[in-house]
C-alpha cells in the first residue's frame, strides 16, 4: 500500500476501524447530549492532528444509528461564505430530507421553511438604513438647512429603532420556528435533540470562526438543539486574539459561547503507530528481507517510532507523516538493501519535528556529537538513550559521518568511561555496549550511513 487512505466509517458499525479506542468517549457523549433538556454548546477539544475529525465522523454515524438527528458541518470548507448564518441555514437545508425521515416529515419541512423565510428577513433588515446613511454622504451640505439635516438624522434614528424592534421580533419568531423544527425531526414518543456538529472551527479565518460562534449562540440557542464544536481551543483562542488583541481573556470570551468542554483523550503510547504499520502493510516488506541483522528491522522500526513519537510528542497527523516517509523510503529500496531502521526512523522524526536541527546536521553546520547533545535536552530522551535501543541509536549517531575504521577519536570518551575507576557499573556497561555496537557497525556497514539514509528521506520527500 503506497498511501494512507481516509478511515472508512461503515454505517452499520462506525467504530469498527477505531484504532484509538474512542468508542467509550462516543458512548459517554451520546448519553450526555441525549439527556440535555436545555440549549447546549459542547466543545470537543484536542490539539490539531489528534483525530478529532475522524472521531466526529464516527460519532455522527453512531448518533444516526441511535436515531439522534444529526448534522455535520465542516466550517473550514465553508469559510469562503461572507455570512455564517447563511452557512448554518444552508447546512440544515442540505440535510433536511435525511433529518425529516426520523420524525414528522411534513411538519419538519413546514417549520424549516418558516425559519428560512424569517432568516432571509433578518439578513435584509440592515440594508435600507445602510443605504440611506451612504446617501447622506453624497448630499451637498451647503444646500441643506439645519432643520433639514435634523429631520434627516431623526428619520435615520427612527428607522434604526423600527429595524431593531422588527429584528428582535423576527429573532424570536426564528428561534420558535427552529425549536419546532428540531422537535419535528425526532420520534414523538422518544424525543432526542438535534445535534449540530461544527468541525474544524479552529482552522477557519478568525472573523468567520467568531461569527459562527456568535450566530450559533445567539440565533440557534433554542430548545432541542445541541451544538458540538470540534476545535483545538488553544488555536481557536489565537484566532480570537488576532481580532480582539493579545490582552483578551480568551477563556472568559469563549465561556460566553461554550457551556462544556470535553477533552478528547490521547491514544495510548504506540497505539496509533501500530495501526499505521498495519495499514501500510510494512510487515509484508520486511518479511521478505533476509540476511544477517535484517530479520529484526520491522521490530526496530516500530519500536523506534513508538519511543520517538512519545519523546517528541508528535500529533497523530505528524505520526502519519513519518510513517508515510518511511513507506516511501522502503518502497524505493530493494529488499536486499539494508535500511538501518533505528537511525532512519530517528532522522525521519527529526525532519518532521525539528527540521532546523535536521538541516543543520546534513549541511555540516553541526557535528553528530552536537546533535546528540541537542537530542539529550529533549524531555524523555535520556530514558530512551539508557535502553538497549537507545544505546544503538547513540552509536549510530556518533559514527553516522565517520569513515570505516576512522572513528577512534569519537570513541575516546566511551573508552575512558569503560576504563575509569570512578564510573559506576551501569556507566561502564553502557560504554562497553556502545563500543561493541560500533565495532559491529564497522563490519556490517553501519558506519558513515548518514548520506545514504538522508538520500532515501529526501527522495521520499519529493513525493507530494
PyMOL commands that set and color helices and strands:
alter all, ss='L'
color gray80, all
select helices_A, chain A and resi 23-34+52-65+76-78+84-100+105-124+127-136+141-143+146-184+201-203+206-219+233-244+250-255+271-279+282-287+297-311+316-331+341-353+355-362+368-376+381-385+388-399+408-419+425-444+450-461
alter helices_A, ss='H'
color red, helices_A
select strands_A, chain A and resi 40-45+70-74+194-199+225-231+260-263
alter strands_A, ss='S'
color yellow, strands_A
deselect
rebuild
show_as cartoon
